[in-house]
Amino acid sequence: MKAGTVYFSPDYFTAAERFSTTALKSGARLQILPLHAKGPTGQELGIEIAWLGAQTPRRVLLHSSGLHGVEGFAGSAIQLQLLDDVPALPADTALVIVHILNPYGMAWLRRVNENNVDLNRNFPHNASYAGAPSMYARLDRFLNPQSPPTSDFYFAKAGYLILRYGLAALKQSVASGQYEFPAGLFFGGTQMEEGPRQYEAFVKQRLALAEKAIVIDVHTGLGKFAEDSLLVDAEEYIRIRDVFGERVTALRPDEVAYRIQGGLGSMISRVLPKAHPVFIGQEFGTYSPVNILHALREENRWHRYGGGTLDHPTKEKLKETFCPASESWRQAVLRRGRELVEQALRELMHA
Ligand SMILES: [Zn+2]
């Protein structure tokens, strides 16, 4: 295994090239789900999937990254490291590594896709794609100013709002997902987007016969710098905590997390009912919620009202916000990323 943080790539296209090369070298079968969205210089984009082990698995570990575009640098690094030193798999087991579910977002340094959709809010249970928390509507002008980035007392306003409503309540109403403000932050879309649609079809077609599935979906942002939380559904909390220990956090409003609508986990459970999937969002903490929201807000303003090109400070800022350059942060990501995969494989073996 290579030392240090060489697995982190400087941009999406480098990461994608390394992923396919390393996957083929590791003996994986490589499949790409093509997408219509294009990169900044017109490049083709697709979701790369490396498949190791059984073709029709009874047990499967599904490891995905980059559902939130710019958050994908960490997950991509974990996956490259994994492909460089593939763990042993029993005959009836597959390890399926899904590289960057939102390649547009990573290529353009956005958290959302080409339609401003937050893909982890794009799988609502009832497929209604309607509604917004009432407080979101009241905060729309603060969250989504209709002008290019400027300094406009954001931090003072944010401080006031936190005093008035409390951080947990604000996070819940701002970030849980909304379907009413298509140009705003945390917009869940009006229908299932192309990437999620393709991915759902892939999971259904290839994994329907699995009897046991563990899913690890890597994110960054929430939580303490360089520490990871394992975010799970509140109903699954006890069961998963028994196995994966104290890092497990239920998705409900508290210091770290908030409930979301239409997350990827809900799609996986719906499509693979037979496998009773254990769905874990592995979330690596970076900066404070107020700073993260600021970076998202300014990048969205640049995208919508400033031109949206990559050569702007809001882009570099967003990347640093979701993938800190800090060597110790990156080492922690690689170490904990690997540990969780090994833990999940051990758990699968008992199934
Ligand atoms: Zn995320």
Boltz pocket constraint, residues with backbone or C-beta under 6 A from the ligand:
constraints:
  - pocket:
      binder: B
      contacts: [[A, 68], [A, 71], [A, 120], [A, 218], [A, 219], [A, 220], [A, 221]]
      max_distance: 6.0
